[in-house]
């Protein structure tokens, strides 16, 4: 299996936290949906693994704070193999679309949008994209972030399209 380049690992970490961020302002968002998002306001810490050619530890911190117009803003930072990545964004319930939305930007010039669905008392954000690594090779990227009662759990997968090599990160967060 090929060792994934630091930039691909950086992309992976950024997507790990992806499910925490939204670009559209909600219009008259549903009060229960807004309250659910606001229940996650606070500081979260995560420690997990990144598995590819090697297994590495991922250490993250995520802070969610009240934003404008019923949005929740977030800032996150992860450390992996001596690399520090930071992200920022917003999470919201967008009444016009009848769904949760998250958007983010990062210090690694990566940004994205995830759609969230409510399942029971949980909100699960998912993202699926195609991108290229530094060498121009196609990557298939998917991420899921689950907001549950007392935890946030992130799973992120990258697959090289041409040969099937992969990278998987899992980071559970708690307060």
C-alpha positions in Angstrom: 0.0 0.0 0.0 1.3 3.4 -0.9 2.1 5.9 1.9 -0.3 8.8 1.6 1.2 12.2 1.1 1.0 14.8 4.0 -1.4 16.9 1.9 -3.8 14.0 1.5 -3.6 13.4 5.2 -4.3 17.1 5.8 -7.3 16.9 3.5 -8.5 13.9 5.5 -8.3 15.6 8.8 -10.1 18.6 7.5 -12.9 16.5 6.2 -13.1 14.8 9.6 -14.5 17.9 11.1 -16.4 18.8 8.0 -19.7 17.9 9.3 -19.6 20.8 11.7 -20.1 23.9 9.4 -23.2 25.9 6.8 -23.1 28.5 4.2 -26.8 29.4 3.8 -28.5 31.5 6.4 -31.6 29.8 7.8 -34.9 31.7 7.4 -37.2 31.2 10.4 -35.5 27.9 11.3 -37.6 25.4 13.3 -37.0 26.1 17.0 -36.5 22.4 18.0 -33.9 22.0 15.2 -32.0 25.1 16.3 -32.2 24.0 19.9 -30.7 20.7 19.0 -27.8 22.3 17.3 -27.2 24.7 20.1 -27.1 21.8 22.6 -23.7 21.0 21.2 -22.2 24.4 22.0 -19.1 24.0 24.0 -15.6 22.5 23.8 -15.1 19.0 22.4 -11.9 16.9 22.4 -11.2 13.9 20.2 -8.5 11.3 19.9 -8.6 8.6 17.3 -6.7 6.8 14.6 -5.7 7.4 11.0 -5.2 4.1 9.2 -3.5 3.7 5.8 0.0 2.4 5.2 0.6 3.1 8.9 -1.6 3.7 11.9 -1.2 7.2 13.4 -2.9 9.0 16.3 -5.1 12.0 15.5 -5.7 14.5 18.3 -8.4 17.2 17.8 -10.2 20.0 19.6 -13.5 21.5 18.4 -15.2 24.5 19.8 -18.9 25.3 18.9 -20.3 28.7 19.8 -23.5 30.6 19.1 -23.5 32.4 15.8 -25.8 34.8 14.0 -29.3 34.0 12.8 -29.7 30.7 14.7 -26.4 29.3 13.4 -23.7 27.6 15.4 -20.2 28.6 14.5 -17.2 26.2 15.0 -13.5 26.3 15.1 -11.4 23.2 15.1 -7.8 22.1 15.2 -6.2 18.7 14.7 -2.7 17.4 15.1 -1.3 14.5 13.1 2.3 13.5 12.4 3.5 16.9 13.3 1.0 18.7 11.1 -1.5 21.1 12.6 -4.7 21.8 10.7 -7.4 24.3 11.5 -10.9 24.7 10.2 -13.8 27.1 10.8 -17.4 27.1 9.7 -21.1 27.2 10.6 -23.8 24.6 11.1 -27.5 25.5 10.7 -30.9 24.2 10.1 -32.1 25.7 6.8 -35.9 25.8 6.9 -36.2 26.6 3.1 -34.4 23.3 2.4 -35.9 21.4 5.4 -32.5 20.1 6.4 -29.3 20.7 8.3 -26.4 22.1 6.4 -22.7 22.5 7.3 -19.9 24.3 5.5 -16.3 24.9 6.3 -13.0 26.4 5.3 -9.5 25.5 6.3 -5.9 26.6 6.5 -5.1 23.9 3.8 -7.3 25.6 1.2 -10.0 22.9 1.5 -13.6 23.8 1.9 -16.8 21.8 1.6 -20.4 21.4 2.4 -22.2 18.5 4.1 -25.9 17.8 4.4 -27.3 16.6 7.7 -30.4 14.5 8.5 -32.1 14.0 11.8 -32.4 10.4 12.9 -34.0 10.0 16.3 -32.2 12.4 18.6 -29.1 12.4 16.4 -28.0 14.6 13.5 -25.8 12.8 10.9 -23.9 14.8 8.4 -22.5 13.2 5.2 -20.3 14.3 2.4 -19.1 12.6 -0.7 -16.7 14.2 -3.2 -14.1 13.4 -5.9 -10.8 15.3 -5.7 -7.1 15.0 -6.7 -4.0 14.7 -4.6 -0.8 16.7 -5.1 0.3 14.4 -7.9 -3.0 14.7 -9.7 -4.3 11.2 -8.9 -8.1 10.9 -8.4 -9.4 10.5 -4.9 -12.9 9.3 -3.8 -13.6 11.1 -0.4 -16.4 10.4 2.0 -17.1 11.6 5.5 -19.7 11.2 8.1 -20.1 13.1 11.4 -22.7 12.0 13.9 -23.9 14.3 16.6 -25.5 12.2 19.3 -26.6 13.0 22.9 -23.2 13.2 24.5 -20.7 12.6 21.7 -19.6 13.6 18.2 -18.2 10.8 16.1 -16.3 11.3 12.8 -15.4 8.7 10.2 -13.5 9.7 7.1 -12.4 7.6 4.1 -10.2 8.4 1.1 -9.7 5.9 -1.7 -7.3 6.2 -4.6 -9.5 5.5 -7.6 -6.7 4.0 -9.8 -5.4 1.3 -7.3 -7.8 1.1 -4.4 -5.3 2.2 -1.7 -7.2 3.8 1.2 -7.0 6.0 4.2 -9.5 5.8 7.1 -9.8 8.1 10.1 -12.1 7.7 13.1 -12.2 10.2 15.8 -14.7 10.1 18.7 -15.2 13.5 20.5 -16.5 14.1 24.0 -16.9 17.2 26.2 
